[in-house]
Amino acid sequence: MYEERRIYMTRDSFCMGDDVTAPNKQTFTWHDTDWCPEIDINGLIERYLGPNLPGFYWRGFAGSERIVDVSMHRKGLEFSRRIKLVENWQELLRKNKHIHFLHEKHEDKENLPDRI
């Protein structure tokens, strides 16, 4: 029998219109045989912070600990994203199945906390 796994992702709103759906919760489910950890967590984050969101610098937290930084850029129709997980991200996810994202403009990313 295969065990079902879940991760929940939420994010702060980026404008007043986005407040309507806050905290923008999405649940991702898979069976443990389907999982290739680093590739798949990157894919889940890409799906969650999809190309329809503005180009911000996002920081994700599992519990109160920083787990990932995501740099998203937009210029016209061009879109790029860079995801950098912390070294102990798997351990953090085992403890807390929820990732919450905060954001800042790229030039203000140093204002993001390391812990929440």
Secondary structure as UniProt FT lines:
FT   STRAND          4..11
FT   HELIX           16..21
FT   TURN            22..23
FT   STRAND          26..31
FT   HELIX           32..34
FT   HELIX           37..48
FT   TURN            51..52
FT   STRAND          57..62
FT   TURN            63..64
FT   STRAND          65..75
FT   TURN            76..77
FT   STRAND          78..85
FT   TURN            87..88
FT   HELIX           89..95
FT   STRAND          98..104
FT   HELIX           106..111
//
